[in-house]
């Protein structure tokens, strides 16, 4: 695919520290008015960005992590369909 024909999102958000990014995702304080706005599809995280340590943004509890993996496995094994085999 050539870049000219690719479809790119019309908006990207950039934050100078991890705390601002977290605030944007969870909508407290200054971002509380954006409740109707769609959440991002992709997040690029700089682990060494100022503020909250990037690595501290990633950890989840074991039970939540296990559920995530179970859900992901269910999706890939049950719901996911190869577009070439669709009728």
C-alpha positions as CSV (number, residue, x, y, z in Angstrom):
1,X,0.0,0.0,0.0
2,X,1.3,3.4,-0.9
3,X,1.2,6.1,1.7
4,X,-0.9,8.3,-0.5
5,X,-3.7,5.7,-0.5
6,X,-3.5,4.8,3.2
7,X,-6.2,5.9,5.5
8,X,-4.7,7.8,8.5
9,X,-6.6,9.0,11.6
10,X,-7.3,12.7,11.6
11,X,-6.1,13.3,15.1
12,X,-3.2,12.3,17.3
13,X,-2.5,13.3,20.8
14,X,0.9,14.0,22.3
15,X,1.7,14.4,26.0
16,X,4.9,15.6,27.6
17,X,4.6,13.3,30.6
18,X,2.9,10.0,31.4
19,X,0.6,11.6,34.0
20,X,-1.0,13.8,31.4
21,X,-1.5,10.8,29.2
22,X,-3.2,8.8,32.0
23,X,-5.4,11.8,32.8
24,X,-6.5,11.9,29.2
25,X,-7.3,8.2,29.2
26,X,-9.2,8.1,32.5
27,X,-10.7,11.7,32.2
28,X,-10.2,13.3,35.6
29,X,-9.7,17.0,36.1
30,X,-9.2,19.0,32.9
31,X,-10.2,16.1,30.7
32,X,-13.5,15.4,32.4
33,X,-15.4,17.3,29.7
34,X,-14.3,14.8,27.0
35,X,-16.5,11.9,28.2
36,X,-18.1,11.5,24.8
37,X,-14.9,11.4,22.9
38,X,-13.7,8.0,21.6
39,X,-10.8,6.4,23.3
40,X,-7.5,5.9,21.4
41,X,-7.0,2.7,19.3
42,X,-3.3,2.7,19.7
43,X,-1.1,4.1,22.5
44,X,2.7,4.6,22.2
45,X,4.2,4.8,25.6
46,X,7.7,6.2,26.4
47,X,8.8,4.2,29.4
48,X,11.3,7.0,30.4
49,X,9.0,9.9,30.1
50,X,8.8,12.4,33.0
51,X,6.3,12.1,35.7
52,X,4.8,8.7,36.4
53,X,7.3,6.0,35.5
54,X,6.2,4.4,32.2
55,X,6.7,0.9,33.6
56,X,4.2,1.8,36.4
57,X,1.6,2.6,33.8
58,X,1.8,-1.0,32.4
59,X,1.4,-3.4,35.4
60,X,-2.0,-5.0,36.1
61,X,-3.0,-7.5,38.8
62,X,-2.6,-11.1,38.0
63,X,-6.3,-11.8,37.9
64,X,-6.9,-8.9,35.4
65,X,-3.9,-10.1,33.3
66,X,-5.3,-13.7,33.3
67,X,-8.7,-12.5,32.2
68,X,-7.2,-10.4,29.5
69,X,-5.3,-13.4,28.1
70,X,-8.4,-15.6,28.4
71,X,-10.4,-13.0,26.5
72,X,-7.7,-12.6,23.9
73,X,-7.4,-16.4,23.4
74,X,-11.2,-16.7,23.1
75,X,-11.3,-14.0,20.4
76,X,-8.5,-15.6,18.3
77,X,-9.8,-19.1,18.7
78,X,-13.6,-18.6,18.4
79,X,-14.6,-15.1,17.0
80,X,-11.7,-14.3,14.7
81,X,-12.5,-15.2,11.0
82,X,-10.0,-15.3,8.2
83,X,-11.4,-12.8,5.7
84,X,-10.4,-15.1,2.8
85,X,-12.7,-17.8,4.1
86,X,-15.8,-15.6,4.6
87,X,-18.8,-16.3,2.4
